[in-house]
Amino acid sequence: MLGQILQGLTDATQAEAMLATVANPLMRDRIEHAATAAGVAVGALISRKLRHVLDHADEELWLDLLGAMANTPDPAAVAVDRILARTFPDPVRVRISRTAA
């Protein structure tokens, strides 16, 4: 199931359809705003950014996704929500840490 979800989100047409049907309104607004600012289609932005996240994903991402999907009535919606939140983080919640020199 997770493979099908990720495959759908890496296809621009399917990604846009999934966003419209599954994602929460705040996430839709965030992604639509980012796409407008970048001058690209929503589906193209989702698929490009998600591919980057998947190419660089660590064990934490996979464990988070699988854990969130377990014991939920709609694992697909939970997975889409989590992966979009990771791909398009809330700018207010992004934490920047500094390392000592």
C-alpha positions in Angstrom: 0.0 0.0 0.0 2.7 2.5 0.9 4.5 1.8 -2.4 1.3 2.6 -4.3 0.8 5.8 -2.4 4.4 7.0 -3.0 4.2 6.0 -6.6 1.0 8.1 -7.0 2.6 11.1 -5.3 5.6 11.0 -7.7 3.3 11.2 -10.7 2.3 14.8 -11.3 -1.3 14.0 -12.4 -1.9 11.6 -9.6 -0.3 13.8 -7.1 -2.6 16.7 -7.9 -5.6 14.4 -7.6 -4.5 13.0 -4.3 -3.9 16.4 -2.9 -7.4 17.4 -3.9 -9.1 14.4 -2.4 -7.0 13.4 0.7 -4.9 16.3 1.9 -6.2 18.6 4.6 -7.1 22.2 3.5 -4.1 23.9 5.2 -1.7 21.5 3.4 -3.5 22.2 0.1 -3.2 25.9 0.6 0.5 25.6 1.5 1.3 23.6 -1.6 -0.8 25.7 -3.9 0.9 28.8 -2.6 4.4 27.2 -3.1 3.5 26.1 -6.6 2.3 29.6 -7.5 5.4 31.2 -6.1 7.6 28.7 -8.1 5.6 29.2 -11.2 4.9 25.4 -11.7 1.9 23.2 -11.6 0.9 21.8 -8.2 1.3 18.2 -9.3 4.7 18.9 -10.8 5.9 20.5 -7.6 4.6 17.7 -5.4 6.2 15.0 -7.5 9.6 16.8 -7.8 9.9 17.7 -4.1 8.6 14.2 -3.0 11.2 12.5 -5.2 13.9 14.6 -3.5 12.6 13.6 0.0 12.4 9.9 -0.9 15.9 10.0 -2.4 17.3 11.3 0.8 14.9 9.7 3.3 16.4 8.2 6.5 15.1 5.4 8.6 13.2 7.8 10.8 10.9 8.8 7.9 10.0 5.1 7.1 9.4 4.2 10.7 7.2 7.3 11.2 5.2 6.5 8.1 4.7 2.8 9.0 3.9 3.6 12.6 1.3 6.2 11.6 -0.4 3.9 9.2 -0.7 1.1 11.8 -4.1 0.6 13.4 -5.8 3.4 11.6 -9.0 3.1 9.6 -7.6 5.0 6.7 -3.8 4.3 6.4 -3.6 5.9 2.9 -4.9 9.2 4.2 -2.5 9.1 7.1 0.4 8.3 4.9 -0.3 11.0 2.4 -0.7 13.5 5.3 2.6 12.5 6.9 4.6 12.5 3.7 3.2 15.8 2.5 4.0 17.3 5.9 7.6 16.1 5.6 7.9 17.3 2.0 6.2 20.7 2.7 7.0 21.5 6.3 5.1 24.3 8.0 7.6 27.3 7.8 6.6 28.4 11.3 7.6 25.0 12.8 10.9 24.5 11.0 13.6 24.5 13.5 17.0 25.8 12.7 19.9 24.6 14.9 23.4 25.9 15.0 26.5 24.0 15.6 29.2 25.4 17.8 32.3 26.5 15.9 
